[in-house]
Amino acid sequence: MTGSHSERSRPPTRRLLVGAVAVLVLLLAGVVWLESLHPQLDPSGNAVQGVPPLALDDEPTCRRFVDEAPIDDIRQRLESQAAIERVEEGFPSGGRISSTQVYLCPSAYDGKEVTYVGEVVGELLPRRGGAWAQVNDDEYALVTGPVVGHRERAGFNTGLSVWLEGDLADRIAAPGRPLLRGDVVLLRGTILRADPDDGGGITLRATELETLAGPLQLEAPLHTLQAVIAVVLSLLAAGASLWAWQVRRR
């Protein structure tokens, strides 16, 4: 009796599982379909103007305590850029470094005075004598703007933890958030490979700041089809709930 009862209960259970999987697949396919139809912003006008060129046009790597040649080469190339004529407010026309270059060979930049350009994102953390900030220099910060609202994928977010000395943080109008590109700033300061005030992390100790671009607020376009489907599904869900409530009352 037990075996026959178990056999009779299996088909309904199997059908329920298959039905649940089918519903999930349909929901996933619907989400992907709606996302593909979402109207997108045009990021072509979001590029920041006035960004100086990188001092190094490649991204050399090194292994600390193993091979000092790459470190010496990077330092020599940086020193050659330091001779470039300086422009307004003491910032050099070249000599900019990227966060990726620093992370690939931090020993080569340790203690070096550099120029760095990026978008202030997240929160400013005031401390005695200055403030900490996260400054990203990826494509979303300098070229396309926040990825929310367009599909111009350009890798991951990259940036440096920056100490803004004195009142430099007061010049920042707004850090970046979704649909808001924060101030894009040009900084001059010293790279520390193991900053004791940041738990031994890599930081830039900035002493000069110039704003290249103020905050850029983006407005995501209305996805009309998604709104209509959401209203229809909400009405269906409300109707199903009302029907279930009436059935329970009988």
Phi, psi and omega per residue, in radians:
M1 nan -0.751 -3.115
T2 -1.102 -0.741 -3.115
G3 -1.118 -0.759 -3.124
S4 -1.154 -0.663 3.112
H5 -1.128 -0.704 3.120
S6 -1.106 -0.706 3.140
E7 -1.147 -0.653 3.137
R8 -1.206 -0.460 -3.090
S9 -1.493 -0.264 -3.086
R10 -1.203 -0.830 -3.100
P11 -0.962 -0.828 3.112
P12 -1.038 -0.717 3.127
T13 -1.096 -0.743 3.135
R14 -1.100 -0.730 3.141
R15 -1.141 -0.654 3.104
L16 -1.122 -0.758 3.130
L17 -1.121 -0.790 3.114
V18 -1.073 -0.716 3.119
G19 -1.113 -0.729 3.125
A20 -1.103 -0.749 3.116
V21 -1.106 -0.722 3.133
A22 -1.086 -0.730 3.122
V23 -1.107 -0.759 3.122
L24 -1.093 -0.719 3.107
V25 -1.095 -0.753 3.115
L26 -1.104 -0.717 3.116
L27 -1.095 -0.778 3.129
L28 -1.096 -0.775 3.119
A29 -1.093 -0.670 3.108
G30 -1.130 -0.717 3.120
V31 -1.106 -0.791 3.130
V32 -1.092 -0.728 3.138
W33 -1.103 -0.803 3.130
L34 -1.113 -0.694 3.133
E35 -1.112 -0.659 3.139
S36 -1.164 -0.418 -3.133
L37 -1.650 -0.037 -3.086
H38 -1.132 2.219 3.098
P39 -1.099 2.446 -3.048
Q40 -1.986 2.621 3.042
L41 -1.374 2.703 3.069
D42 -1.623 1.925 -3.083
P43 -1.530 0.102 -3.011
S44 -1.120 -0.413 -3.130
G45 -1.713 0.218 -3.060
N46 -1.642 -0.108 -3.087
A47 -1.101 2.419 -3.141
V48 -1.413 2.299 3.132
Q49 -1.596 2.666 3.051
G50 1.461 0.263 3.110
V51 -1.392 2.117 -3.133
P52 -1.194 2.761 -3.117
P53 -1.245 2.754 3.073
L54 -1.227 2.527 3.105
A55 -1.148 -0.668 3.118
L56 -1.999 2.267 -3.109
D57 -1.559 0.128 3.079
D58 -2.277 -3.085 -3.111
E59 -2.221 1.319 -3.103
P60 -1.172 2.535 3.112
T61 -1.958 2.868 3.114
C62 -2.670 2.840 3.067
R63 -2.152 2.017 -3.073
R64 -1.103 2.405 3.125
F65 1.202 0.098 -3.137
V66 -1.964 -0.918 -3.097
D67 -2.447 1.922 -3.101
E68 -1.480 -0.183 -3.072
A69 -1.042 -0.836 3.117
P70 -1.057 -0.647 3.136
I71 -1.121 -0.803 3.129
D72 -1.094 -0.688 -3.137
D73 -1.128 -0.776 3.130
I74 -1.087 -0.771 -3.127
R75 -1.094 -0.712 3.133
Q76 -1.137 -0.704 3.136
R77 -1.193 -0.635 3.086
L78 -1.165 -0.712 -3.139
E79 -1.143 -0.582 3.095
S80 -1.177 -0.586 3.097
Q81 -1.262 -0.449 -3.137
A82 -1.132 -0.323 3.139
A83 -1.449 -0.115 3.139
I84 -1.118 2.461 -3.097
E85 -1.005 2.319 3.125
R86 -1.408 2.659 -3.133
V87 -2.033 -2.869 -3.033
E88 -0.853 2.411 3.118
E89 1.140 0.342 3.019
G90 1.394 0.135 3.115
F91 -1.563 2.409 -3.139
P92 -1.307 2.669 3.110
S93 -1.288 -0.299 3.080
G94 -2.375 -2.839 3.065
G95 1.513 0.199 3.140
R96 -1.316 2.469 3.057
I97 -1.978 2.819 3.074
S98 -1.955 2.773 3.127
S99 -1.126 -0.623 3.129
T100 -1.093 -0.744 3.103
Q101 -1.069 -0.706 -3.138
V102 -1.140 -0.780 -3.108
Y103 -1.182 -0.511 -3.134
L104 -1.312 -0.406 3.108
C105 -2.687 1.205 -3.052
P106 -1.067 -0.552 -3.112
S107 -1.099 -0.525 -3.112
A108 -1.244 -0.437 -3.083
Y109 -1.785 -0.137 -3.072
D110 -1.018 2.141 3.121
G111 1.403 0.022 -3.119
K112 -1.516 2.446 3.014
E113 -1.447 2.197 -3.017
V114 -2.364 2.962 2.983
T115 -1.945 2.399 -3.062
Y116 -2.454 2.372 -3.130
V117 -2.132 2.337 3.117
G118 -2.998 3.054 3.129
E119 -1.701 2.285 3.060
V120 -1.308 2.175 -3.078
V121 -2.247 2.821 3.071
G122 1.339 -2.288 -3.084
E123 -2.108 2.530 2.963
L124 -1.477 2.341 -3.106
L125 -1.995 1.631 -3.120
P126 -1.139 2.409 3.056
R127 -2.414 2.975 3.118
R128 -1.071 2.125 3.096
G129 1.579 0.024 3.141
G130 2.865 -2.638 -3.134
A131 -2.736 2.621 3.048
W132 -1.646 2.544 3.097
A133 -2.584 2.654 2.976
Q134 -1.694 2.176 -3.112
V135 -2.137 1.984 -3.103
N136 -1.684 2.460 3.127
D137 -2.153 0.498 3.123
D138 -1.399 -3.104 -3.107
E139 -1.110 -0.593 -3.137
Y140 -1.154 -0.538 -3.128
A141 -1.368 -0.694 -2.970
L142 -1.863 -0.311 -3.015
V143 -2.148 -1.112 -2.957
T144 -1.606 -0.344 -3.023
G145 1.480 -3.140 -3.100
P146 -0.920 2.400 -3.075
V147 -1.216 -0.352 3.074
V148 -1.153 2.099 3.130
G149 1.899 -0.218 3.068
H150 -2.570 2.956 -3.069
R151 -1.975 0.423 3.137
E152 -1.398 1.366 -3.134
R153 -1.257 2.340 -3.116
A154 -2.509 0.944 3.097
G155 1.415 -2.686 -3.052
F156 -1.814 2.927 3.019
N157 -1.248 2.330 3.084
T158 -2.366 2.537 3.140
G159 -3.079 -3.068 -3.119
L160 -2.174 2.615 2.943
S161 -1.394 2.196 -2.999
V162 -2.130 2.317 2.987
W163 -1.655 2.072 3.125
L164 -1.682 1.918 -3.034
E165 -1.278 2.535 3.040
G166 1.067 -2.232 -3.094
D167 -1.761 0.342 -3.132
L168 -1.022 -0.636 -3.112
A169 -1.129 -0.434 -3.141
D170 -1.174 -0.304 -3.135
R171 -1.456 -0.122 -3.102
I172 -1.539 2.109 -3.095
A173 -1.305 -0.790 -3.102
A174 -2.813 2.254 3.009
P175 -1.244 2.747 -3.105
G176 -1.274 2.584 3.072
R177 -2.557 3.077 3.063
P178 -0.946 2.301 -3.116
L179 1.152 0.202 3.048
L180 -2.411 2.014 2.995
R181 -1.480 2.197 -3.128
G182 -1.333 -3.089 3.109
D183 -0.969 2.317 2.997
V184 -1.719 2.075 -2.996
V185 -2.104 2.614 3.007
L186 -1.827 2.109 -3.045
L187 -2.003 2.587 2.972
R188 -2.223 2.284 -3.100
G189 -3.035 -2.861 -3.055
T190 -2.033 2.318 3.081
I191 -1.410 2.334 3.019
L192 -2.053 2.141 -3.111
R193 -1.212 -0.594 -3.137
A194 -2.441 1.465 -3.079
D195 -1.348 2.052 -3.126
P196 -1.143 -0.408 3.130
D197 -1.444 -0.072 3.111
D198 -2.167 0.534 3.114
G199 1.173 0.469 3.140
G200 1.460 0.211 -3.138
G201 -1.447 2.955 3.075
I202 -1.396 2.227 -3.122
T203 -2.396 2.860 2.957
L204 -1.993 2.134 3.096
R205 -1.631 1.686 -3.022
A206 -1.497 2.357 3.096
T207 -2.062 -0.213 3.109
E208 -2.387 2.563 -3.098
L209 -2.527 2.364 3.037
E210 -2.318 2.297 3.127
T211 -1.494 2.092 3.111
L212 -1.575 -0.542 3.136
A213 -2.675 2.344 3.107
G214 -1.358 -3.118 -3.132
P215 -1.033 2.488 3.129
L216 -2.126 1.913 3.136
Q217 -1.566 2.218 3.112
L218 -1.893 2.502 3.105
E219 -1.940 2.012 -3.142
A220 -1.180 2.302 3.136
P221 -1.175 2.567 -3.138
L222 -1.227 2.251 3.079
H223 -1.602 1.581 -3.023
T224 -1.049 -0.802 -3.130
L225 -1.053 -0.735 3.126
Q226 -1.098 -0.694 3.127
A227 -1.124 -0.730 3.137
V228 -1.121 -0.789 3.136
I229 -1.102 -0.682 3.123
A230 -1.089 -0.728 3.124
V231 -1.134 -0.774 -3.133
V232 -1.086 -0.809 3.139
L233 -1.122 -0.629 3.109
S234 -1.131 -0.721 3.103
L235 -1.142 -0.710 3.110
L236 -1.105 -0.739 3.129
A237 -1.125 -0.711 3.111
A238 -1.135 -0.712 3.115
G239 -1.128 -0.719 3.119
A240 -1.124 -0.685 3.120
S241 -1.143 -0.723 3.120
L242 -1.141 -0.723 3.114
W243 -1.090 -0.779 3.125
A244 -1.089 -0.663 3.134
W245 -1.137 -0.720 3.128
Q246 -1.176 -0.647 3.121
V247 -1.119 -0.703 -3.139
R248 -1.155 -0.487 -3.110
R249 -1.349 -0.343 -3.119
R250 -1.248 nan nan
